[in-house]
Amino acid sequence: MSTLIYTTLELSLIGSLTVLGLYLSYITLNVCDLSTDGCFTLGATTAAVVALSGHPYLAIPAAMMSGILSGLVVSLLQTYFGVNSLLSGIIVNTALYSVNIAVMGNSSLLNLNKTKTIYSILKDLSKDTLFQSFSFLIIEAAIVALVIVFLNYFLKTRIGLAIRATGDNPIMVQASSIDPKITTIIALCISNSFTALSGCLLCLSQKSVNIDIGNGMVTIALASLLISRIFYKNSSTLKRLLYCVLGTLIFRSVYALALRMNMPAYMLKFVSALIVAITISIPYIRSKLPLYKRKAEIRRSSL
């Protein structure tokens, strides 16, 4: 397998965790959380520091816990302090820059080349040549599968249904004696834990982390999520979660194609923005197509 294809698949699996987190907050809860960049970096920095301290197995739960704390702050600002959801995300994202620097010990870069990680440990334990060759992909695919199974089950539970109802109609939920503040807090904590997990896996696979590792992740994840929405029509929850992974793969493939065409690195953010704009416009254009066709038929008949 070529390096470009392998890297694309790996980044797609890692990035899909952030997209699944956004699915819970943006699609299910109907809350746009803009703290993604900072939370992604927080998960990466926390995992790096824990791994460097000699606890590679604790890196993943520690990163997820840091994401939960980030989501808790965002949700509390929204629910108990009356801060707009967009502003609360921006505020937390700004604050997390300083927090991440502090977590890294006033450094902007940490190197894990000589540090044991969950990847290197599992790779060394296995004697299977195929597993060693594709160990990163296998581990990441297993984690993504577990998250999808969890979300599919969770959204069918009582609290999961309450979260879905909160996204659809918070007033009705409140009238049904369910506190929308609690459902918002739970959803954002879980969502941010997946975002932090995504940053953790990227850090451990690359064996390094810098303060800018999460820059642009909210755009990438949102673009991938919007691509996945194209396939949502009459789909079950499980299919929608799988489409999130597919959307991430499609977006990363476009990214890889842009790199293959020798596009300058500084143009990649422009490509991300362009994909977001196109995917947002598709539902509107699709709804207007019958009107455009009618107008075209009227013009033809009048000639």
C-alpha positions in Angstrom: 0.0 0.0 0.0 1.4 3.4 -1.0 2.3 5.9 1.7 -0.2 8.4 0.5 -3.1 6.0 0.7 -2.0 4.6 4.1 -1.7 8.1 5.5 -5.1 9.1 4.1 -6.8 6.1 5.6 -5.1 6.7 9.0 -6.0 10.4 9.1 -9.6 9.5 8.0 -10.0 7.1 10.9 -8.5 9.5 13.5 -10.4 12.5 12.2 -13.7 10.5 12.1 -13.7 10.5 15.9 -13.9 14.3 15.9 -16.7 14.1 13.3 -18.6 11.6 15.4 -18.2 14.0 18.3 -19.6 16.9 16.1 -22.4 14.6 15.0 -23.5 14.3 18.7 -23.3 18.1 19.3 -24.1 19.7 16.0 -26.6 17.2 14.4 -28.2 15.5 17.4 -28.1 18.3 20.0 -28.2 21.2 17.4 -25.4 23.1 19.2 -22.4 24.4 17.2 -19.3 23.9 19.4 -16.4 25.9 18.2 -14.0 24.7 20.9 -13.0 21.8 18.7 -9.5 23.1 17.8 -8.5 23.7 21.4 -10.1 20.4 22.7 -8.3 18.4 19.9 -5.0 19.9 21.0 -5.8 19.4 24.7 -6.3 15.7 24.1 -3.0 15.5 22.2 -1.0 17.4 24.8 -2.5 15.4 27.7 -1.8 12.1 26.0 1.8 13.2 25.3 2.5 14.3 28.8 1.0 11.1 30.4 3.0 8.9 27.9 6.2 10.8 28.6 5.7 10.3 32.4 5.8 6.5 31.8 2.1 5.6 31.7 1.3 4.8 28.0 -1.9 2.9 28.9 -3.3 5.8 30.7 -2.8 8.3 27.9 -6.1 7.5 26.2 -8.4 7.7 29.3 -6.5 10.8 30.5 -7.0 12.5 27.1 -10.7 11.6 27.1 -11.1 13.0 30.6 -9.5 16.3 29.6 -12.0 16.4 26.7 -14.9 15.8 29.2 -13.6 18.7 31.3 -13.4 21.0 28.2 -17.0 20.0 27.3 -18.1 20.6 30.8 -16.8 24.2 30.8 -18.4 24.9 27.3 -21.8 23.5 28.4 -21.8 25.3 31.8 -21.1 28.6 30.0 -24.1 27.9 27.8 -26.6 26.5 30.3 -25.8 28.3 33.6 -24.2 31.6 32.5 -26.3 32.4 29.5 -23.4 32.6 27.1 -24.3 32.0 23.4 -23.2 28.6 22.2 -20.9 30.1 19.5 -19.4 32.5 21.9 -18.9 29.9 24.6 -17.0 27.7 22.1 -14.8 30.6 21.1 -14.1 31.6 24.7 -13.0 28.1 25.7 -11.0 27.6 22.5 -9.1 30.8 23.2 -8.5 29.8 26.9 -7.4 26.3 25.9 -4.4 27.7 24.0 -2.9 28.9 27.3 -4.0 25.7 29.0 -2.3 23.6 26.4 1.0 25.5 26.7 0.8 25.0 30.5 0.1 21.2 30.1 3.2 21.0 27.9 5.3 22.6 30.5 5.7 26.0 28.8 6.8 24.3 25.6 5.2 24.4 22.2 6.6 21.0 21.1 6.9 17.6 22.7 8.8 14.7 21.1 7.7 11.1 21.8 10.3 9.3 19.6 11.9 7.4 22.5 8.6 7.0 24.5 6.4 3.9 24.6 2.9 4.4 23.3 -0.1 2.1 23.0 0.7 1.7 19.3 4.3 0.6 19.9 3.4 -1.8 22.8 0.7 -3.6 20.8 2.9 -3.7 17.7 5.7 -5.3 19.8 3.3 -7.8 21.4 2.1 -9.2 18.1 4.3 -11.6 16.1 1.9 -11.4 13.1 3.6 -9.7 10.2 0.3 -8.4 8.7 -0.7 -6.9 12.0 2.7 -5.2 12.4 2.4 -3.7 8.9 -1.1 -2.4 9.4 -1.1 -2.1 13.2 -1.9 1.6 13.3 -4.9 1.2 11.0 -6.2 -1.9 12.9 -6.0 -0.1 16.3 -7.7 3.0 15.0 -10.4 1.1 13.2 -11.1 -0.9 16.4 -11.4 2.3 18.4 -13.7 3.9 15.8 -15.8 0.8 15.7 -16.2 0.9 19.5 -17.2 4.6 19.5 -19.8 3.9 16.7 -21.2 0.9 18.7 -21.3 3.1 21.9 -23.1 6.0 20.2 -25.6 3.8 18.4 -26.5 2.2 21.7 -26.3 5.4 23.7 -28.7 7.4 21.4 -31.3 4.7 21.9 -31.2 4.9 25.7 -33.5 7.1 27.8 -30.9 9.9 28.2 -29.9 9.5 24.5 -33.5 10.0 23.4 -33.7 13.0 25.7 -30.6 14.5 24.0 -32.2 14.0 20.6 -35.4 15.5 21.8 -33.5 18.5 23.2 -32.0 19.1 19.8 -35.4 18.9 18.1 -37.5 20.9 20.6 -36.0 22.0 24.0 -39.3 23.7 25.1 -41.2 20.4 24.7 -38.4 18.6 26.6 -38.7 21.0 29.5 -42.5 20.6 29.5 -41.9 16.8 29.8 -40.0 17.3 33.1 -36.6 16.8 31.5 -33.9 19.4 32.2 -32.4 20.5 28.9 -29.4 21.8 30.8 -28.4 18.4 32.0 -28.8 16.8 28.5 -26.7 19.6 27.0 -24.0 19.1 29.5 -23.9 15.3 29.0 -23.9 15.6 25.2 -21.1 18.2 25.0 -19.0 16.2 27.5 -19.2 13.1 25.5 -18.7 15.0 22.2 -15.6 16.7 23.4 -14.2 13.4 24.9 -14.2 12.0 21.3 -12.6 15.1 20.0 -9.8 14.8 22.6 -9.5 11.1 21.8 -8.9 12.0 18.2 -6.1 14.4 19.1 -4.7 11.8 21.4 -4.5 9.1 18.6 -2.9 11.6 16.2 -0.3 12.6 18.8 0.6 8.9 19.6 0.7 7.8 16.0 3.0 10.8 15.0 5.0 10.5 18.2 5.0 14.2 18.5 2.7 17.1 19.4 2.9 20.8 18.9 0.7 23.7 19.9 -0.8 24.0 16.4 -1.7 20.4 16.0 -5.4 21.2 16.2 -5.5 24.3 14.0 -8.3 24.0 11.4 -9.8 20.8 12.9 -13.2 22.4 13.3 -13.3 23.3 9.6 -12.1 19.8 8.5 -14.5 18.0 10.8 -17.4 20.2 9.8 -16.7 19.7 6.1 -16.5 15.9 6.7 -19.8 16.0 8.6 -21.6 18.1 6.0 -20.4 15.7 3.3 -21.8 12.8 5.3 -25.2 14.5 5.5 -25.6 14.1 1.8 -26.2 10.4 2.4 -28.5 10.8 5.4 -31.8 10.5 3.7 -34.1 8.0 5.5 -31.0 6.4 7.2 -30.9 4.8 10.6 -28.6 6.1 13.4 -26.0 3.4 12.7 -25.9 4.2 9.0 -25.5 7.9 9.8 -22.6 7.2 12.1 -20.9 5.1 9.4 -21.5 7.9 6.9 -19.6 10.2 9.2 -16.5 7.9 8.7 -17.3 7.9 4.9 -17.5 11.7 4.8 -14.2 12.0 6.6 -12.6 9.6 4.1 -14.0 11.5 1.1 -12.7 14.8 2.5 -9.3 13.4 3.2 -9.2 11.9 -0.2 -9.8 15.3 -1.7 -7.0 16.7 0.5 -4.7 13.9 -0.7 -5.6 14.7 -4.3 -4.8 18.3 -3.8 -1.4 17.4 -2.4 -0.9 15.0 -5.3 -1.5 17.9 -7.7 1.4 19.7 -6.0 -0.9 22.3 -4.6 0.9 24.7 -2.2 0.4 23.9 1.5 -1.1 27.3 2.2 -3.9 26.5 -0.2 -5.2 23.6 1.8 -7.3 25.7 4.1 -8.8 27.4 1.1 -9.7 23.9 -0.2 -11.3 23.1 3.2 -13.4 26.3 3.1 -14.4 25.6 -0.5 -15.6 22.1 0.4 -17.6 23.4 3.3 -19.2 26.1 1.1 -20.1 23.5 -1.6 -21.5 20.9 0.9 -23.6 23.5 2.7 -25.0 24.8 -0.6 -26.0 21.3 -2.0 -29.2 20.8 0.0 -30.4 24.4 -1.0 -29.5 23.8 -4.7 -31.2 20.4 -4.6 -34.4 21.9 -3.2 -34.4 24.6 -5.9 -33.8 22.2 -8.8 -37.5 21.6 -9.5 -38.1 25.4 -9.7 -35.1 25.9 -12.0 -36.4 23.1 -14.3 -39.9 24.7 -14.4 -38.4 28.0 -15.3 -36.3 26.4 -18.0 -39.3 24.6 -19.5 -41.3 27.9 -19.5 -38.5 29.6 -21.4 -38.3 26.8 -23.9 -42.1 26.8 -24.5 -42.2 30.6 -25.0 -39.5 30.5 -27.7 
